[in-house]
Amino acid sequence: QVQLVESGGGLVQPGGSLRLSCVASGLTFSTYGMSWYRQAPGKERELVASISSTGITTKYLDSAKDRFTISRDNAKNTVYLQMNSLKSEDTAVYYCHTLGVYWGQGTQVTVSA
């Protein structure tokens, strides 16, 4: 079965950086687009970034543009989210997603002084 396992979350000060990773198994990773979503307390889950199967096409939430970078390593079945210049409003659980139905367990990102 498809499994998505995220890691890399944690507590970081405003202006800091984190890199999230999501390792996928149970699917031919290189043929599918991947996405990162996030959900803050009391808010709906929102799409943060997506990347095509080849990595050529990427899309971002407006508030993430110029700060976040999504990338993938098809040889490692891994998708990354590099987050720079983090703000308190980036605090959320971040989820890896693919194929419209598969989700990881999430990794908590907390941005606080």
C-alpha positions in Angstrom: 0.0 0.0 0.0 1.0 3.6 -0.5 2.8 5.1 2.5 4.0 8.7 2.9 6.3 9.5 5.9 7.1 13.1 6.7 9.9 14.3 8.9 11.9 17.5 9.6 9.3 19.6 11.5 10.1 21.3 14.8 10.3 24.5 16.7 12.1 27.4 15.0 12.4 31.1 15.7 10.8 33.7 13.3 13.1 34.2 10.3 14.6 30.7 10.6 14.5 27.8 8.2 13.4 24.2 8.1 13.5 21.5 5.5 10.7 18.9 5.5 11.1 15.5 3.8 8.5 13.0 2.7 9.5 9.5 1.8 7.0 7.6 -0.4 6.6 3.9 -0.8 4.2 1.6 -2.5 3.9 3.6 -5.7 6.0 4.4 -8.8 7.1 7.7 -7.3 8.6 9.1 -10.4 5.3 9.1 -12.3 3.2 11.1 -9.9 3.0 14.7 -8.8 3.4 15.4 -5.1 2.1 18.2 -2.9 2.6 19.7 0.6 -0.4 20.9 2.5 -0.7 22.4 5.9 -3.4 22.8 8.5 -3.2 25.3 11.4 -5.5 25.0 14.5 -9.0 26.0 13.7 -8.3 26.4 10.0 -8.9 24.4 6.9 -6.1 22.4 5.3 -4.5 24.4 2.5 -2.2 23.6 -0.4 1.3 25.0 0.2 3.2 23.7 -2.8 3.0 21.1 -5.6 5.5 19.6 -8.0 5.1 17.6 -11.2 6.4 14.1 -11.6 9.5 15.4 -13.4 10.1 18.3 -11.0 9.8 20.8 -13.9 6.6 22.4 -12.8 6.0 23.8 -9.4 3.2 25.9 -7.8 3.0 27.7 -4.5 0.6 29.3 -2.2 1.0 33.1 -2.6 2.2 33.6 0.9 4.9 30.9 0.4 6.3 32.2 -2.9 9.9 33.4 -2.6 10.2 31.8 0.8 9.5 28.1 0.2 10.9 25.7 -2.4 9.5 22.3 -3.2 11.8 19.8 -4.8 12.1 16.0 -5.3 14.6 13.3 -5.7 13.0 10.5 -7.7 16.0 8.2 -7.0 15.2 8.5 -3.3 11.4 8.5 -3.6 11.5 11.7 -1.6 9.9 15.1 -1.9 11.2 18.1 0.1 9.9 21.5 1.2 12.6 24.0 2.1 11.1 26.8 4.2 13.0 30.0 4.7 12.2 33.2 6.5 9.6 31.5 8.5 6.8 33.5 10.2 4.5 32.7 13.1 1.6 32.3 10.6 3.5 29.3 9.1 2.8 27.4 12.3 0.8 24.3 11.3 0.9 20.6 10.7 2.4 19.9 7.3 1.3 17.0 5.3 2.6 15.2 2.2 -0.1 14.3 -0.4 -0.4 12.5 -3.7 -2.8 10.9 -6.1 -5.7 12.8 -4.5 -6.2 10.3 -1.7 -2.9 9.5 0.1 -1.7 11.5 3.0 1.2 11.2 5.4 0.8 11.5 9.2 2.0 15.1 9.2 4.9 16.9 10.9 4.4 19.8 13.2 6.1 23.1 12.4 6.0 25.7 15.1 7.4 29.2 14.5 7.8 31.1 17.8 10.3 33.2 19.7 
